[in-house]
Amino acid sequence: MKIIDAEKILELIGNKTRRKIIELIGKEPCFVSQISQELNVGQKAIIEHLKVLEEAGIVESTFKRVQRGRPRKYYKIRDNIAIKVVISKEDFRVEVSSDTEDEEMTRLKYLEKKAKNGNIEAINEIKQLLERYETLRTEALRILNDIINKK
């Protein structure tokens, strides 16, 4: 899944029309004129909202053939996203997570059980995951250091 900034998510869903679009295409994939009719909003505005949501990685589009005419572009939710906002006297934070992260953790726990029973394939898969995340960690540290050193 594309990494989504928490502030960007809040900004995007702060718009009522975008929330309605997300709700509508969350039920089933839709094409622009369908969304426009359902929400009683002009197609041009819907296209702009969908463009912003797609660029943010919240929705994705696919073309589907129809019986007559050219293929239609359908929009759907890309991945499930959970947003947690914490507001207290000591803290304010926004956390964004996705099912992808939950699935990876579930997979890792499953591999752990198998590896503890001596399953070599599970051990090798855990090693591969570790290498992948170490590469991501190294790159994230490089980016962070570049930003800090430029200040």
Secondary structure, DSSP 4 states (H G I P E B T S, - for coil): -----HHHHHHHHTSHHHHHHHHHHHHS-EEHHHHHHHHT--HHHHHHHHHHHHHTTSEEEEEE--SSSSPEEEEEE-S-EEEEEEE-SS-EEEEEEEHHHHHHHHHHHHHHHHHHTT-HHHHHHHHHHHHHHHHHHHHHHHHHHHHHHH-
